[in-house]
Amino acid sequence: MKLNRNDNVELRNRILNMTPNQRKELGINKSTLWCIKKNLSEGKIQKVLILLD
């Protein structure tokens, strides 16, 4: 079974491994990042719409 993904694995890993300092620099709330990480690890998010650059 093949899943169609709209984002790449590198981006998912970057979000999952984000440090608190990186989060603060990007202006992402702690709870928002927690929810995104939780949903990514459970496979619930189909698209990642955060600018990380």
DSSP file (Angstrom, degrees, kcal/mol; ACC not computed):
  #  RESIDUE AA STRUCTURE BP1 BP2  ACC     N-H-->O    O-->H-N    N-H-->O    O-->H-N    TCO  KAPPA ALPHA  PHI   PSI    X-CA   Y-CA   Z-CA
    1    1 A M              0   0    0      0, 0.0     2,-0.5     0, 0.0     0, 0.0   0.000 360.0 360.0 360.0 126.6    0.0    0.0    0.0
    2    2 A K        -     0   0    0      2,-0.0     2,-0.4     0, 0.0     0, 0.0  -0.893 360.0-146.3-108.9 132.8    1.5    3.3   -1.0
    3    3 A L        -     0   0    0     -2,-0.5     2,-0.7     2,-0.0     0, 0.0  -0.787  11.8-133.8 -96.4 138.0    0.5    6.6    0.7
    4    4 A N        -     0   0    0     -2,-0.4     2,-0.4     2,-0.0    -2,-0.0  -0.825  28.5-169.8 -88.4 118.5    0.3    9.9   -1.3
    5    5 A R        -     0   0    0     -2,-0.7    42,-0.1     1,-0.1    41,-0.1  -0.893  22.6-159.1-114.2 142.0    2.1   12.5    0.8
    6    6 A N  S    S+     0   0    0     40,-1.1     2,-0.3    -2,-0.4    41,-0.1   0.492  79.3  45.4 -96.1  -5.4    2.1   16.2    0.1
    7    7 A D  S    S-     0   0    0     39,-0.3     2,-0.2    40,-0.1    -2,-0.0  -0.879  87.4-106.7-130.6 165.9    5.3   17.0    2.0
    8    8 A N     >  -     0   0    0     -2,-0.3     4,-1.7     1,-0.1     3,-0.2  -0.516  23.3-116.3 -95.8 164.6    8.6   15.3    2.2
    9    9 A V  H  > S+     0   0    0      1,-0.2     4,-2.6     2,-0.2     5,-0.2   0.836 112.3  61.2 -65.7 -34.5   10.1   13.2    4.9
   10   10 A E  H  > S+     0   0    0      1,-0.2     4,-2.2     2,-0.2    -1,-0.2   0.911 104.6  47.9 -60.9 -43.0   12.9   15.7    5.5
   11   11 A L  H  > S+     0   0    0     -3,-0.2     4,-2.0     2,-0.2    -1,-0.2   0.912 111.2  50.5 -64.8 -43.2   10.4   18.4    6.4
   12   12 A R  H  X S+     0   0    0     -4,-1.7     4,-2.6     1,-0.2    -2,-0.2   0.926 111.8  47.8 -59.6 -45.2    8.5   16.1    8.8
   13   13 A N  H  X S+     0   0    0     -4,-2.6     4,-1.8     1,-0.2    -1,-0.2   0.872 108.3  55.1 -64.9 -36.9   11.8   15.1   10.5
   14   14 A R  H  < S+     0   0    0     -4,-2.2    -1,-0.2    -5,-0.2    -2,-0.2   0.902 111.6  43.8 -62.9 -40.8   12.8   18.7   10.8
   15   15 A I  H >< S+     0   0    0     -4,-2.0     3,-1.4     1,-0.2    -2,-0.2   0.925 112.9  51.1 -69.4 -44.4    9.6   19.5   12.6
   16   16 A L  H 3< S+     0   0    0     -4,-2.6    -2,-0.2     1,-0.3    -1,-0.2   0.794 115.6  42.6 -64.6 -27.6    9.8   16.4   14.8
   17   17 A N  T 3< S+     0   0    0     -4,-1.8    -1,-0.3    -5,-0.2    -2,-0.2   0.236  83.6 135.7-102.3  12.9   13.3   17.3   15.9
   18   18 A M    <   -     0   0    0     -3,-1.4    -3,-0.1    -5,-0.1    -4,-0.0  -0.379  46.7-138.9 -67.2 135.0   12.8   21.0   16.4
   19   19 A T     >  -     0   0    0     -2,-0.1     4,-2.2     1,-0.1     5,-0.2  -0.486  23.7-108.4 -87.9 162.7   14.4   22.5   19.5
   20   20 A P  H  > S+     0   0    0      0, 0.0     4,-2.2     0, 0.0     5,-0.1   0.865 119.9  53.5 -58.1 -36.6   12.7   25.1   21.7
   21   21 A N  H  > S+     0   0    0      2,-0.2     4,-2.2     1,-0.2     5,-0.1   0.897 108.3  48.7 -66.9 -39.9   15.1   27.8   20.5
   22   22 A Q  H  > S+     0   0    0      2,-0.2     4,-1.7     1,-0.2    -1,-0.2   0.906 110.4  52.4 -63.8 -41.3   14.2   27.1   16.9
   23   23 A R  H  X>S+     0   0    0     -4,-2.2     5,-2.4     1,-0.2     4,-0.6   0.917 109.9  47.9 -60.4 -44.7   10.5   27.2   17.7
   24   24 A K  H ><5S+     0   0    0     -4,-2.2     3,-0.8     1,-0.2    -1,-0.2   0.895 108.7  53.7 -64.6 -41.1   10.9   30.6   19.4
   25   25 A E  H 3<5S+     0   0    0     -4,-2.2    -1,-0.2     1,-0.2    -2,-0.2   0.844 111.4  46.3 -62.2 -33.3   12.9   32.0   16.5
   26   26 A L  H 3<5S-     0   0    0     -4,-1.7    -1,-0.2    -5,-0.1    -2,-0.2   0.545 113.0-119.8 -87.1  -7.7   10.1   31.0   14.1
   27   27 A G  T <<5 +     0   0    0     -3,-0.8     2,-0.5    -4,-0.6    -3,-0.2   0.801  59.1 151.6  75.7  29.2    7.4   32.4   16.4
   28   28 A I      < -     0   0    0     -5,-2.4    -1,-0.3    -6,-0.2    -2,-0.1  -0.821  45.9-120.6 -96.5 129.5    5.6   29.1   16.9
   29   29 A N     >  -     0   0    0     -2,-0.5     4,-2.3     1,-0.1     5,-0.2  -0.314  18.6-121.5 -64.7 150.2    3.7   28.6   20.2
   30   30 A K  H  > S+     0   0    0      1,-0.2     4,-2.1     2,-0.2     5,-0.1   0.908 113.2  47.1 -58.9 -45.0    4.8   25.7   22.4
   31   31 A S  H  > S+     0   0    0      2,-0.2     4,-2.3     1,-0.2    -1,-0.2   0.851 109.7  54.0 -69.1 -33.7    1.3   24.1   22.3
   32   32 A T  H  > S+     0   0    0      2,-0.2     4,-2.4     1,-0.2    -2,-0.2   0.936 110.2  46.1 -64.9 -46.2    1.1   24.5   18.5
   33   33 A L  H  X S+     0   0    0     -4,-2.3     4,-2.8     1,-0.2     5,-0.2   0.896 110.7  54.1 -63.5 -39.6    4.3   22.7   18.0
   34   34 A W  H  X S+     0   0    0     -4,-2.1     4,-2.4    -5,-0.2    -1,-0.2   0.927 110.6  45.8 -59.4 -46.0    3.3   20.0   20.4
   35   35 A C  H  X S+     0   0    0     -4,-2.3     4,-2.6     2,-0.2     5,-0.2   0.901 112.7  50.0 -65.0 -41.6    0.0   19.4   18.5
   36   36 A I  H  X S+     0   0    0     -4,-2.4     4,-2.6     2,-0.2    -2,-0.2   0.934 112.4  47.3 -63.0 -45.8    1.8   19.4   15.1
   37   37 A K  H  X S+     0   0    0     -4,-2.8     4,-2.5     2,-0.2    -2,-0.2   0.915 112.6  49.8 -61.7 -43.3    4.4   16.9   16.4
   38   38 A K  H  X S+     0   0    0     -4,-2.4     4,-1.5    -5,-0.2    -2,-0.2   0.937 113.8  44.6 -61.0 -48.3    1.7   14.7   17.9
   39   39 A N  H  X>S+     0   0    0     -4,-2.6     5,-2.6     1,-0.2     6,-0.7   0.871 112.7  51.6 -67.4 -37.3   -0.4   14.7   14.7
   40   40 A L  H ><5S+     0   0    0     -4,-2.6     3,-1.0    -5,-0.2    -1,-0.2   0.931 109.9  48.9 -63.5 -44.6    2.7   14.1   12.5
   41   41 A S  H 3<5S+     0   0    0     -4,-2.5    -1,-0.2     1,-0.3    -2,-0.2   0.797 113.5  47.2 -67.8 -26.7    3.8   11.1   14.6
   42   42 A E  H 3<5S-     0   0    0     -4,-1.5    -1,-0.3    -5,-0.2    -2,-0.2   0.486 113.4-119.3 -90.2  -3.8    0.2    9.7   14.4
   43   43 A G  T <<5S+     0   0    0     -3,-1.0    -3,-0.2    -4,-0.6    -2,-0.1   0.718  76.6 125.1  76.5  21.3    0.0   10.3   10.7
   44   44 A K      < +     0   0    0     -5,-2.6     2,-0.5    -6,-0.2    -4,-0.2   0.745  49.3  79.9 -85.7 -25.0   -3.0   12.6   10.9
   45   45 A I        +     0   0    0     -6,-0.7     3,-0.1     1,-0.2    -2,-0.0  -0.732  48.9 179.2 -90.0 126.1   -1.5   15.6    9.1
   46   46 A Q  S    S+     0   0    0     -2,-0.5   -40,-1.1     1,-0.2     2,-0.4   0.795  71.5  30.8 -91.6 -33.9   -1.6   15.4    5.3
   47   47 A K        -     0   0    0    -41,-0.1     2,-0.6   -42,-0.1    -1,-0.2  -0.966  66.0-147.0-128.1 143.5    0.0   18.8    4.6
   48   48 A V        -     0   0    0     -2,-0.4   -36,-0.0    -3,-0.1   -37,-0.0  -0.952  16.3-180.0-109.0 117.4    2.5   20.8    6.5
   49   49 A L        +     0   0    0     -2,-0.6     2,-0.4     2,-0.1    -1,-0.1  -0.159  39.0 114.4-113.2  38.0    1.9   24.5    6.0
   50   50 A I        -     0   0    0      2,-0.0     2,-0.6     0, 0.0    -2,-0.1  -0.916  60.3-135.0-111.8 133.2    4.6   26.1    8.1
   51   51 A L        +     0   0    0     -2,-0.4    -2,-0.1     1,-0.1     0, 0.0  -0.774  24.2 177.0 -84.5 121.6    7.4   28.2    6.6
   52   52 A L              0   0    0     -2,-0.6    -1,-0.1     1,-0.1   -26,-0.0   0.348 360.0 360.0-108.4   5.0   10.7   27.0    8.3
   53   53 A D              0   0    0    -27,-0.0    -1,-0.1     0, 0.0    -2,-0.0   0.426 360.0 360.0-105.6 360.0   13.2   29.2    6.4
